[in-house]
Amino acid sequence: MTDHLVTSRIIELDKPRNIVVREETLDLTRLKPSELAGRTIYSAVSPGTEIAAYVGDPPLRPMKVYPRVVGYCNVAEVIGVGADVTDYKVGDRILNFQSHRSNFICSEQSVAALIPQDCRDLVAVSTTYLFHLGYNALLKGNFRPGMSVAVIGLGTLGLTTLALASSFGGVVYALSDQKESLDKAVKFGAESVYLKSGTGSVDDIRRQTEGGVDLVITTSGRWDDWLLALRLARKEGCICVIGFPGRTEPIPGFNPLDSSYFYDSQLKIVSCGYTPHLDVPPYDIRFTMKRNCSFLLKQVIRGKLPALEIVSKVVPWREIQGLYDTMASHEPGFLTGVLDWT
């Protein structure tokens, strides 16, 4: 094997609960002018998306489900650059959206952020995009400091969203049926925590917020949690949807758009997740993927976001199936894992 030929090991699912490793040879002398090559250092697992694919949950849209690659939280070292690449050089470390794989080639434009050379904790950095999903929800919900925010579901995504809302000056109410998650929510800055199944939680939150919260962010796919979101929102409040209500459940026994909640309260319901991935000036689009990720990366590096607190385990990349099995079992207190490719 010559120096310019690199073997990439790519993790794929060929069917539910079956991971295979495919190999592909990359020729670094054939980079297009705007492309760069990277060697993965760490990649974090995005639990909702990846575990749903692993266990075989219904796809979100009509598509060929398997085989498929998984993952999109990648930290890598640049090992080659095309002739027109100006923002990155060999030896730089980058945050990007490549799936779980040892090496890759991508366009310069698709890189999310340049990691400062003096940054030492790349495990923490690998979680940056897991905070972005909650950040996107806060932006789409027109969050302002001082707003009351209810976060339903305190898995990895719920906790990162809670941490952001709290650090930005929100008054956050956290709801889960996992004691370990409620304990973590307090540590992350929740004003109050509640068991979702507990009696009186809605009445208590509505009393504290003078009629309901300004913004509900639901990370759950359960219909009973959707009903909870409807009951928690104030008149003209907003429900930001990061989860996928009803994805793995039968038709609910209630109207998800019941007029007593939706119409009478004039609720806004917003789907979250998409952010423009364009290199344009701020006066055209202020909150682009790159600007958002650069901002959140700085917050992680400065210790303003609890990145390491959401990482339950770091394992060699070859142990991904065991990591997925642990996460699919919903072990209490286990949030997410990071794959070590070094």
N, C-alpha and C positions, 0 to 999 in steps of 0.2 A: 504494500500500500504506500503510495507516494504522499508527500506532505500536503498536497492540495486536494487530496481525496479524503473525505471524512465520512465515517459510517454513523448514521443517525438511527437511534433506537426509538421507535415510536410506539406508544401504548395505545392499544385499540380494544374496544369491546366488539366481539363478533356475535355475541348474543347475551342475554341477561346473565349476570354473574360469571361471565367467562372473559378473562383478560388475555390478550395475546400481545406479543411484542414483534412488531414488524421492523425489518431493517431496510434502510434506503441509503444509497451512496450519494453524497453531495460533492460536486466538483467546484471548488472555490475559484477556479480560473474562469468559470463560466457565469460569474455574477453579472447581472445586468447593471447598467450604470447607476441606477437608483436603488440597488439592493445591497443588503448587508447579510453577513452570516454570523450566527451566534452559537455559543456553547452554553447550555443550560447549567445553572448552579443550583437553584432551588425552584420548585413549582408548588404552589399551595393548592389545596383541594377546595373547590367551591361546592359545599355539601349539597345544597338543594338541587342544583343542576346535575351534578355528577352522580349522586346516589340515586336520583330518580332514573337516570339512564342505566345505572348498574343493576337495579332491581327490576327494571322493565316497566316502569310507569308509562301510561299512555303519552305519546309525543304531544307537544304543544301545538303542532300544526301538521298537516299532511306531509309526510316525508318518508324517505327510506331510512328506517331507524338504525339498522345494523348492516354492515360493520360501521363503526363510528369512532372518531377520536374524542378524547375527553380532556377537560381542563382549559384554563385560559389565564392563569395567574403565574406568569413566568418571569424569573430573574435570570439574566444571562450575561456572559462576557462576549463582546464583539471580537470575532476572529478573522473577519474579512470584510472589506468594503468595496463597493463599486466605484467607478471613476467619478461619478457626479455626487456622491454622498458627501455632505458638508458638515452635518451636525454631529457625526459620530466617527470615532477612529478605533483602530484595533487596540484592545485593552480596556476600552470603556465598558461599564456595566450598565445594562438597560432593563427597564421594566417594559414588558410587552405581553401580547395576548396569545402567544403560541400555546398549543396543547402540550400535554405531558410528553416530552421528547427530549433526547439528549442534545441534538443539534438541529439547526434549522436555517433556512434562508427566507428573508422577508423584505418587504419594501421599507425604505427609510421612513416613509410617511406613516407607516403602521405602528411604529414604536410609540409607546405611551409616555415614557419619561427617561431622562438621563439620570442615573444614580450618582451622587457626588462621590468623588474618589475617597474621601475620608469617612464614608459611611461603612461601619463595620458589621452591623447586624442585618444581614441580607435575609434571614428568616423572617424578621419583622417586616421588612420591605415587601416580601412576596405576598403579604396579605393586603396590600394597598387597595386592590380592586374590590376586595370584599367590603371595604368601607365605601367604595364609590357607589354601590347600589343603593345604600341608604342615603348617601349624599344626593343622588339623583332624585330620590323620593322627596327629600326636603326642598330641593329646588322646585320640583314640579308642584309641590303643595304650597308654594309661596310662603315658606317658613320665615318667621321673623323672631328675633330674640324676645323672650317673654311669653311666647305662645305656649299653650298647653298641648302636649303631644301624648297620645296613647300608642304604645307599641304592643301589638298582639303577636305572640310567638317569640320565644327568646332562644332560638337556636343561634348559630353564628351570625346570620344576617340580621336577626332582630337585635342582638346585642351590639353589633357594630352600628346599627341605626340609632339605637338608644344612646350610645356613647357620643355620637356626633351631635344629636339633638341636645344632649345635656351640655356638651362642651361649647355649643353655640348659644347657650342661654335659654334653652327651652325648659319648661317644667314638665318632666316626663313621668308618665304613669305606665308601669310595665305589667304585662299580664301573661302568665304561663302556668302550667300545672306541674312544672319541674322545680322542686325546691332548690336544687343546685343552680338553676338558671336565675331564680329570683334572688338568691344570694349574690350572684355575679352582677345582677342588675343594680343592686344597691351599691356595689363597689364601683360600677360604671357611672353612677350619678343619678339614678332614678329617684324621683321625689317620693313615690310610694309604689309598693309592689302588691300584686293580688294574684290569688289563684283564679284562673279562668272559670273554673267550675264552682268557685265559692259564691255563697249567697251574699247579696248586699254590695258587691263590688261596683256594679254600675251606678247604683244609687249614691254610693259614697263619692265616686269620681265626679258624678254630675253635681253633687252638692259642693264639692271643693272648687269646681270650675264654673259655678253659677249657670248650670244648664247643659254642660257637655263640653268636650274638648274641641279645640280649634282644628286639630289635625290628628286623624287616626292613620297609623301606618300598619297594615296587616301583612305579615310574612307567611301566613298560614294558608293551607289548602282546604281546611275544614269548613263545612257550612255553618256549624254552630259558632265558629269564630267570626264568620261573616255577619251573622246576626248580632253578635257582640259588637262588631264595628259599627253597625247601623245604630245600635242603642247608645253607643258612647259619643257619637258625633253631635255637636251642638247644631242649632239652626244655622243654615248657611255654612256649615262646617265642610271639611274635605276629608275624603277617605283615599289614601294613596295605596295602591295595590302592588305589592312586590311578590306576594305568593300567587298561587293559581287556584282560586276557589273552585271546589268540586272536581278537581282533576282526577282523583282516584275514588270519588264517592258517588253514590247514586243520586238521583234527583232529590232535592231536599223537600221536606214536608212543609215548607213555608215559601212565600214569594220573596225572592232575593231583592226585588225592587218594590216591596210593599209601600204603598203610597203614604201610610202613616209614618214611615221613616223617610223615604226618598223624596216624595213630592212635598209633603207637609213641611219637612225640614229644609227643603231646597238644597239638598246635599250635592256636592261635587264629588264625582268618583273618577279617579285618575289612574290610568295604567302607567307603571314606571319601568324604566330599564333602558330605554333608548337615549343615547347622547350622540350628537353629531361628531363624527370623527373626521374633521376637516381642518386643514391649516388655513385659517382665515383670520383677519384682524379682529380684535375684540369688539369693534364697533359694528361688525357684521353679525357675529355670534360670540357672545361673551363666554358662555360656559360650554367649551368644547371638551372632548375626551382628554386631549393632551393637557389643557390648562387645569382641568379638574384633577387629573392624576398627579400632575406636578405639585399642586396645592396639597393634596392629601399625602403625598410622599413626604413633603416637608413636615407635615404634622406628625407622621409616624416617626421620622428620624429625630424630631425634637422631643419625642416622648409625650406629645399631647393627645395621642390616641393609644388605647391599650392593645396594640397589635399582638404582642407576645401572649397576652392573656387569653386570646382566642385560639392559640395553637396548643392543642392537647398533646401532640406527638410529632416528632420529626423522625422519619424512617428512610432507609435507602430506597431508591426508586423501585427496585425489584420487589419490594414488599407491599406494593400498592393494593394487591388483592386482599391481604389481611387487614390493611387500613380501611378499605372500603367495607369489608365485612363488619368491622367494629362499628363504623359509622352507620351502617344499615341496621344494626341491632339496636340503635338508639340508646347506647349505654349512657346512663345518667351522668351528666357533667362533661361528657366528651363533646367538644365543639368541632374543631377541624384539625387536619394534619398537613404537614409539609413534606414533600419528597426531596431527598438529598441526592443530587446527581453527580457529586464530586467523587 
